[in-house]
Amino acid sequence: MLSNQADQQCLSGLTVLYVGDEPWAPNLISTFLKPRVGRLCVAADGAGGLDLFRRERPDLLVCDLIGPGSQSLELIEAIRAEVPNLPIILSLGRDQTDVFSRCLELGVNRLLQKPLRAVHLEAAALHCAHELSVPREQAALHKQKLALLQAQHVEAIGVLAGGIAHDYNNLLQAVMIDIAMAKRSRSDPDQVFLLLDAAESAWEEIRELGNRLGLLQPRESSYQYINNLEVHLREALDKLVGASGCNLEVVLPEGLPGVSFNRRQMKEAMGILASNAVEAMGGSGTLRIEGKTRRIRPEEPVPVAPGDYLELSFSDDGPGIAPEILPLMFSPYTSTKARGRQRGMGLSLALAQAIVKQHAGALLGENRAGGGATLHLLLPVPSSEEGCAMGRPDLGRPGSVLAS
């Protein structure tokens, strides 16, 4: 009988539907099935079995009906039409070999010879139970991962909200101090002008912070299909990189697929990546952007759904990313720069990550072996250009507001 506790647990978690009218059925039910399975539903014929199946939705069907196989096959056909993957155990007599091929077509998991014996049924039921346990374990693991991601999102949003409140308060306080000092300096017009100019600058920073956060709420219709990425990259980055004294090199192979995105959002995200690169290089060096297609497989540790992606890699000649910063570089308020009114708020890469997440993509960072750092931007390749041109594509899952 059951060899170990794991086997017992496998069976005890099942809801089993037994449909049988053989003489041994009452004994089989009372001595074997009832003590072992979690829940047992019993029907004496095909019609009753189908009715019970629709009401109880069992994990396993055991079909043990008398006579020709037509009644059993009709029941299995009806169930297969509703739940194609339900494990089924069917008992057949020696004279029912004519229905054997049909059983295989219907995907019966285990065929047992009549009279149905407990030891044979146990082995067949355990086989089906172990097959069921694999997707259940995967589903439980997936649920745990989702719960962890949700907790991380809540924590990140909490940090973001607290940091934004802190920065808004600092900037508003600077405005109020400048205005108060201007009132006291009425006799010195030049000083009043300088103070009001400083207040205006702080107000511009407040507005810029608000505009950046507003980028996280695009309209559905604002997604466009872009099949000439180099033009978009040049428009977004040429002036920014050129003004820094650095060089921009864009290497995109022919035949690179187009992608669908919100142009304003993605310009901001790419601008953030480029700004971080040129700041790391200190005004001299080359920002190299390379593009390729990449297929993400289920087993890869990349926080996106499996499928085909466009990968844009932003590589710089700077000193690289500090090891202690690398795991946290996309987290809100992580920055290597001094905090203050002008720089170092630590929101840029977090906002870029949030924008890319809304497009069902991801940002990944690494240090290059020869020096410098590379940030990889992944965007899903849409299944059809026509569908994407109409607006936001079906990206397979909702975007996150913020992810670390």
LUMNU-596687 format. One record per residue (C-alpha): residue in one letter; x, y negated, z. Coordinates in steps of 0.001 Angstrom, whole numbers, plus 524288, in hexadecimal, padded with zeros to 5 digits. Layout:
# residues N
AXYZ
...
//
This chain:
# residues 404
M800008000080000
L804757F1D38015A
S813317F20E802E4
N815FC7E4EE80933
Q810307D8AC80ECD
A812717D1028023E
D809E07DAAA7FAC7
Q7FF687D98880521
Q7FF8F7CACA8041E
C7FE987CB817F53F
L7F2177D3717F5EF
S7EC5C7CC6B801B4
G7EC4A7BFAF7FA2E
L7E3FD7C5047EF01
T7D5917C4247EC10
V7D2577D0DB7E50B
L7C6507D4197DD0E
Y7C39C7E2C07DCBD
V7B9917E70F7D2AE
G7B7087F5947D3DE
D7AC787FFEB7D4E5
E7B4A180C3A7D5D6
P7B1C8815BD7E117
W7BEA68128A7E7A6
A7BBFF803E57E786
P7B67D8027B7F57B
N7C208809C47FB62
L7CBE38022A7F33C
I7C5BF7F5647F741
S7C50C7F84C805C7
T7D2237FF3F807B4
F7DB147F7E87FE6B
L7D6177EB247F8D4
K7CF457E4DE8046F
P7DA847E67180E29
R7E4C97E15C804AB
V7DFA97D63A7FC68
G7DC3C7C8BD80137
R7CE727C8D27FBBC
L7C6DB7D3717F4AE
C7BB387D1BC7EB8E
V7B4157DE127E726
A7AAD97E0587DBBD
A7A4FE7ED217D6DE
D7A3987E9917C874
G7A8B97E08C7BDE5
A79DDD7D6757BEE6
G79F627D54C7CD94
G7AE137D4D97CC17
L7AD6C7C9897C261
D7A4337C20D7CB3F
L7AD377C3F57D6FA
F7B9037C0287CEE8
R7B2DA7B3327CB04
R7AF057B02C7D8FD
E7BB317B4AC7E041
R7C6397B2D07D649
P7CE897BE407DB4E
D7DD397BFD47D9B8
L7DC5F7CE017D520
L7D2307D6A57CE6E
V7D1997E55C7D0D7
C7C8397EBBA7C72C
D7C4567F9C47CA62
L7B7787FCB07C362
I7B1F0809FB7BFA4
G7B02A80EAF7B1CB
P7B429808F87A4AC
G7BD317FD5F7A4EC
S7B3B57F42F79E1F
Q7AE2C7EE757AAC8
S7BBC07EC337B049
L7C08C7E6487A394
E7B4E47DD227A2A5
L7B7947D8537B074
I7C60C7D6687ADA0
E7C3377CF617A0C1
A7B9ED7C5FD7A799
I7C3C07C33D7B275
R7CF267C1C07A912
A7C7677B7647A19E
E7C6887AF4F7AE1D
V7D3807B2427B4DC
P7DD707B7AA7AB18
N7E80B7BA5F7B53B
L7E0577C1657BFE5
P7E7617CE057C3ED
I7DEE57D9ED7C10B
I7E0137E8197C55C
L7D7937F1B77BDCA
S7D54F800297C056
L7D3158092F7B4C0
G7CF26817767B3AC
R7D69A821687ABBB
D7CC14820CA7A138
Q7CCE6811F079F9A
T7D96D81119797C3
D7D1C880AEF78C81
V7D0D27FE0479409
F7DF367FDD3797A7
S7E34D7F50678C52
R7D8357EB9178F32
C7DCC87EAB379D56
L7EA347E6CA798A6
E7E4477DC6178FC0
L7DCC17D6CF79B4C
G7E9277D61F7A361
V7E5517DFA47AE22
N7F0C77DF417B793
R7EFFB7ED0F7BCFE
L7E8FB7F9597B7F8
L7E6B0803FB7C220
Q7E1818119C7C00C
K7D4E8815EF7C694
P7D29C81A027D126
L7D7F980D5E7D6B0
R7E0EC8101C7E22E
A7E4FD806957ECB5
V7F3A08089C7EAB5
H7F2918059A7DC1C
L7E9B57F9F97DE6C
E7F30E7F4BB7E8B8
A7FE907F5007DF5C
A7F6C17EE7A7D485
A7F1207E42D7DDB1
L7FE8F7E1027E329
H803FE7DF557D575
C7F92D7D5AA7D22C
A7FAAC7CEC97DF43
H809457CCA67DD2C
E806A37C73F7CF8F
L7FCD67BDC97D573
S8063C7B99B7E033
V810127B3C57D6A0
P807507A8D97D137
R801DE7A6AA7DEE3
E80F7A7A4BA7E46D
Q812BE79BB57D91E
A8064B794077DB87
A8097E792F07EA13
L8174378E507E6F4
H811EC7847C7DD25
K8086B77F917E77D
Q8139977DDD7F126
K81B767764D7E709
L80FDA76D757E430
A80E1776AF87F2B8
L81C7D7678D7F40D
L81BD475E657E849
Q80FB8757F57EDDB
A81696755EE7FADC
Q82247750177F3D2
H81951747177EC0E
V81262742807F84F
E81F6B740027FEFF
A824C9738C67F328
I818A87305F7F1E3
G8197572D2C80062
V827A7728FD7FEFC
L82437721477F2C8
A818BB71A577F927
G820B0716CE8052F
G82C20712187FD02
I8238F709F17F411
A81D1B703907FFD0
H82A99700B48056D
D82FB76FAC67F8C5
Y823726F2CC7F651
N8245C6EDA280430
N832B56E9F480272
L830376E2F97F5A1
L824316DBDC7FAA9
Q82BAF6D7F8806BD
A836606D23C7FE1E
V82C1E6CA567F6B9
M826486C51D80362
I833B56C17F808EF
D837816BA457FC7C
I82AB16B2D57FC54
A82BB96AF6C80AE6
M839A26AA6C8091A
A8358A6A29C7FD26
K82B4B69BB780567
R835C9697D680F22
S83EC1692CA80469
R8355F689297FE31
S83FA167E727FF1F
D84905686447F68A
P84291689037E956
D84E05691207E479
Q84D5169A277F044
V83E8D69B537EECE
F8405269F2E7E099
L84A5A6A9C77E41B
L8418F6AF577EEAE
L835916AF8E7E604
D83D9C6B5BB7DB28
A841B46C0907E49E
A8337F6C2807E89E
E82F9D6C3847DA5A
S83A2E6CDDB7D80B
A835516D5DF7E38B
W8277A6D4D17DE53
E82C296D9DC7D115
E8320D6E5A27D7F3
I825096E83A7DE9F
R81E0E6E78F7D1A0
E828196F0847CB39
L826756FA847D61A
G817B46FA267D435
N8190E6FB807C572
R821BE7076E7C6EF
L8184370E1D7CFFE
G80D3970AE07C693
L8142B712DD7BC36
L8101071F277C36E
Q801D571D3D7BF5C
P8015771D877B062
R7F4DB71ED97A8AF
E7F28072BEA7A212
S7F1C47257D7949B
S7FF2C71F3E79635
Y806AD72B9879291
Q80C6972B6A784E0
Y81322735C877CB5
I821397316577A3E
N828AF738A176F9F
N833DE72EE676DE6
L83A4A72ED577B2E
E8469A727A477711
V83EC571B8F77360
H837E271BEF78088
L844BB71DD7787DA
R84B49712B078094
E83FE5709857830A
A83FCF70CF679180
L84E5870D3279464
D856BE705E178A5C
K855496F890790D1
L856426FDE279EAC
V862C8705AA79C42
G868E96FB4779386
A8671C6F0B579DB8
S86E9D6F8EF7A78E
G87AC96F9CD79F13
C8793A7087C79D2F
N8773670FF379081
L86B46717F178CC2
E86C9F72461784D4
V8606C72BD978094
V8620B7399577AFD
L8555773FED77693
P8559A74BAB76D5A
E84CEB74C617615B
G840237538076338
L83EBA74F8F77171
P83033750BD774F3
G8281D74503778AA
V821F174350785F9
S8164273C2478B6C
F817D0731C5795E2
N813B67247879AD0
R81D5271B3579419
R81D867111779EFC
Q81F6871B4C7A993
M829F3722B17A25B
K8312E7162B79ECB
E831B7713107AD4A
A8362F720E17B0F1
M840CB721247A680
G844DE7135F7AA47
I8469E717DB7B85C
L84F41723357B404
A8575171A2C7AB62
S8587D70FC17B611
N85D7E719BD7BFCB
A8677B71E637B5D4
V86CD2710DE7B266
E86D6470CDC7C0BA
A875247193C7C396
M87EBF715C97B8A3
G880D3708017BDBF
G87FAA700E77B0B4
S8885C709717A833
G88659716E47A261
T87CB071E14799CA
L86EF57229B79CB3
R86CE572E8E79418
I85EFF73370791BB
E85DBE740E478B99
G8513A747D0787CF
K84DB07560D785CD
T8426375F7B7874D
R8427A7687179308
R839CC773FB79653
I836FD775137A4DF
R83488783167A919
P82C8F7870A7B520
E8388678BA57BCA2
E8401077ED97BB09
P840D97761F7C741
V83B8276A2E7C031
P82F68763447C5E0
V8274E763D67B95A
A81E2476D9B7B30A
P824A0777787A9CC
G824C47733B79B8E
D82BED76AE97918E
Y8317B75DC1795A9
L838E67526778FDC
E8450C74FFB79819
L84BA4742A8797E0
S858917426279F33
F85DC6735357A415
S86C7D7369A7A6A8
D8756172BF67AC0F
D883FC72A237AE7E
G88249725ED7BC99
P8876B72C587C90A
G87C4A7360D7C9ED
I87238738227D49E
A8767073A4D7E2A9
P873AE7486C7E6ED
E86B74743EC7F279
I8631F73B467E98D
L861377450C7DE63
P8563A74D2C7E4A9
L84EFC740C47E8C8
M85162737EE7DD1C
F8432B737E07D8A5
S83D9D736247E651
P837A6728F37E9E8
Y840FE71F5A7F047
T84D2F727497ED8A
S8578571DC87E8B0
T8664271C537E88C
K864DB70D867E7DC
A863CC704077F32B
R855CC700E87F6E6
G851746F2FD7F4AC
R848C16E9AD7ED44
Q84FA96EB8B7E046
R853E76F9CA7DF88
G8540A706D47E62D
M845B5709187E934
G8474A7173F7E4C6
L83A6D717CA7DD51
S83F597185D7CF4A
L84254726CE7CD75
A8369272AA97D5B7
L82DDC722997CCB5
A8344E7286E7C0A9
Q831F5736077C617
A823C8732B87C907
I821B172DB87BB21
V827C7739D97B52D
K81FCA7429A7BE3F
Q8136D73C1E7B932
H8177A740CE7ABB1
A8190D74ED57B0F1
G827CA74D827AFA8
A8334A74CD27B8F4
L83FEF745AB7BBE7
L84C0A74D747BF80
G8594C7482A7C399
E866FA74DDD7C3B4
N8754174A007C3DA
R87D4974CCA7B7AE
A8898D754F07B8C5
G891CB74A987B1F2
G88C8A73F7A7BA4B
G880407375B7BA0E
A8722F73B9D7BBB8
T8673F7405F7B2F1
L858B173E967B50A
H84FFD7479F7AD1F
L842587431A7A94B
L8390274E2F7A586
L82C4874B7A79E4C
P823007562379976
V822237582D78AD4
P813A0757717872A
S80D59762AB77FEC
S8082C75A0177508
E80B7274C5977060
E7FD62749BD76CA0
G7F85D74C5677A63
C802A8743A97808F
A8003F738607774A
M7F26E7374A77CA7
G7F723733E878A5E
R7FCC773AD279600
P7FFC67491B792EF
D7FB6F7548679B13
L807D5756497A2EA
G80349762467AA1D
R8027E75C817B7BC
P7FFD974F587BE20
G80B5F7466B7C072
S80FF8743A67CE2D
V80FFC736127D3D0
L81D99737E27D948
A826C27433D7DB1A
S833DB744497E164
//
